[in-house]
Amino acid sequence: MKNILWFSRHPLSAEQLSDLVRIFGPVAVKQINRTISAAKEIIEDIQAADVVAIVAPLPLQQEFLRLAGERPVIFCKNDRIVDPADNTKVAFAHAGWFRIKEIKVVFEPL
């Protein structure tokens, strides 16, 4: 069984969980649903996980990637679906998990 750390404000959807099982086999998920300033605040949880799944801004993603070492750091993509009958209603559909291999930001002066 793979231990998945899920760092997000939202619980995993049934589709997200099912897809994790497809990728990793049986999983146990521990969710952390709180605000942190730095990933090192939850270093013990990162080290206890086999896989780190995150929803976080880029600087925090970079820190998770560094602290996770050889553990996969992943995120999920969701498609945004607007209800054609009511443009104010939006739903999200799971569109897959992706492993973060590297974060690189390149700036260009304007």
C-alpha positions in Angstrom: 0.0 0.0 0.0 1.3 3.5 -0.9 1.0 6.3 1.5 -0.2 9.4 -0.3 0.1 12.9 1.3 -2.7 15.1 -0.1 -1.9 18.7 0.5 -5.1 20.6 -0.5 -8.1 22.5 0.8 -10.4 20.1 -1.0 -10.9 16.4 -0.4 -10.0 14.0 -3.2 -12.8 13.3 -5.6 -13.8 9.7 -6.3 -12.3 10.1 -9.8 -9.0 11.5 -8.4 -8.8 8.6 -5.9 -9.6 6.0 -8.4 -6.9 7.3 -10.7 -4.4 7.2 -7.9 -5.2 3.6 -7.4 -4.8 2.9 -11.1 -1.3 4.5 -11.0 0.0 3.3 -7.6 -2.1 0.4 -6.6 -3.8 0.4 -3.2 -3.4 3.7 -1.4 -3.9 5.3 2.0 -4.4 9.0 1.8 -3.6 11.5 4.5 -4.9 15.0 3.8 -3.5 18.2 5.2 -6.0 21.0 4.8 -4.4 24.1 6.3 -2.4 27.1 5.3 1.4 26.9 5.6 4.1 29.4 4.8 6.7 26.8 4.0 6.6 23.1 3.2 9.2 22.5 6.0 6.3 23.0 8.4 5.0 19.6 7.5 8.4 17.9 6.8 7.5 14.9 9.0 4.4 14.2 6.9 6.4 14.6 3.6 9.0 12.1 4.9 6.3 9.6 6.0 4.7 9.6 2.5 5.5 7.5 -0.5 3.9 10.1 -2.8 3.3 13.8 -2.2 0.2 15.1 -4.0 -0.2 18.9 -3.8 -2.3 21.9 -4.8 0.1 24.8 -4.1 1.6 28.0 -5.6 4.9 27.6 -7.5 7.3 28.6 -4.8 5.7 26.1 -2.4 5.7 23.4 -5.1 9.5 24.0 -5.5 10.0 23.5 -1.8 7.9 20.4 -1.8 9.9 19.0 -4.7 13.2 19.7 -2.9 12.1 18.2 0.5 10.5 15.1 -1.1 13.8 13.9 -2.4 13.2 10.8 -4.5 9.5 10.7 -3.6 7.2 11.6 -6.5 5.5 15.0 -6.2 2.3 15.1 -8.2 -0.6 17.4 -9.0 -3.9 16.8 -10.7 -5.3 18.7 -13.6 -9.0 19.4 -13.7 -11.0 20.6 -16.7 -13.3 23.5 -16.0 -16.8 22.9 -17.4 -19.2 25.8 -17.7 -22.9 24.9 -17.7 -24.1 26.1 -21.2 -27.6 26.8 -19.7 -26.2 28.9 -16.9 -22.8 30.5 -17.4 -22.5 31.1 -13.7 -22.4 27.4 -12.9 -19.0 25.7 -13.1 -18.1 22.1 -12.5 -14.7 20.4 -12.6 -13.8 17.1 -14.1 -10.6 15.2 -13.3 -8.2 15.2 -16.2 -5.2 13.3 -14.9 -2.3 13.2 -12.5 1.1 14.7 -13.4 4.5 14.3 -11.8 6.5 17.5 -11.2 10.0 16.8 -12.4 11.4 20.3 -12.4 10.2 23.8 -11.9 11.9 26.5 -13.9 10.8 30.1 -14.3 12.5 32.2 -16.9 12.0 36.0 -16.9 12.5 38.4 -19.7 12.7 42.2 -19.3 9.9 44.2 -20.9 
